[in-house]
Amino acid sequence: MPGFKNKVAIVTGAGAGIGRALCLELARRGAHVTATDVDADNAEETAVLIAETGGSAEALPLDVTREQDVRKLIFDAAEKRGRLDYMFNNAGISMGGEVRDMSSGHFSKIMDVNLWGVIYGTLGAYEVMTRQGFGHIVNIASFYGLVPLPLSTPYNTSKFAVVGLSHSLRAEAAGLGVHVSVACPGYIKTDLIKRGDMVRSTAEDALALAPFSLYSVSKAAGVIVRGVKRNQGMIVFPLHAKLMWWATRF
Ligand code: NAD
């Protein structure tokens, strides 16, 4: 079991779903957690839940699309605590639909959060962590960053980019004491899924997509095995948001 005791972690998108579950689990394992979210009230609620279970946390509002805000939050948190051990770039949005109904604005909207938000968080943490000579950046991509989900091209594009960013930086960071991983969760029932803005899933759709789904799963299995073999820090978490901390082991 990895020790998170007295470690300092920042989580983006911590006001709901995977981000909140991750914060609770990190705090339960002894880390001090800075829970950030564009929804300040929800971030606060996460910190309260942690405090109720005896954990250590603070909540801060943060829109990951604002580079200067992201940098400032990371530097301030590291300075206040004297270190930054973990940066979890988790905040994300989804979008489904046919590309012929979309404009570049649809792509920009999703890239701003899912890719640029991750880039800002990664760069800020990387600066602090290379200076201190240790640290772990975990980017939350998706299963759909390994194989595409039909009718979700902007989402897939953003998540493939996050996988690419993480793998690329991983090699460069290794010599500087910084570990970079990317987690590719499967299906976890959060608001993102419940809102249903990712796929239009009628029974008819599901049936039509069944052969593709089988193909995707077998393709993903191959990608994962190759990734793990090459120690690329890639893993799929199909079941529970609570398990996301495992990414720090890869
Ligand atoms: P969620 O919608 O339940 O939570 C996302 C959180 O991100 C929300 O609290 C939201 O307020 C916050 N957020 C949105 N835009 C933001 C911004 N600009 N700045 C800061 N915070 C912002 O979603 P989730 O299911 O918990 O997803 C978390 C991450 O996991 C996302 O990156 C998502 O793509 C990824 N993911 C989820 C699943 C799944 O099955 N739920 C699968 C694969 C990947």
Residues whose N, C-alpha, C, O or C-beta is under 5 A from the ligand:
A	BS01	NAD	G13 A14 G15 A16 G17 I18 G19 D37 V38 D39 L62 D63 V64 T65 N90 A91 G92 I93 V113 I140 A141 S142 F143 P185 G186 Y187 I188 K189 T190 D191 L192 I193
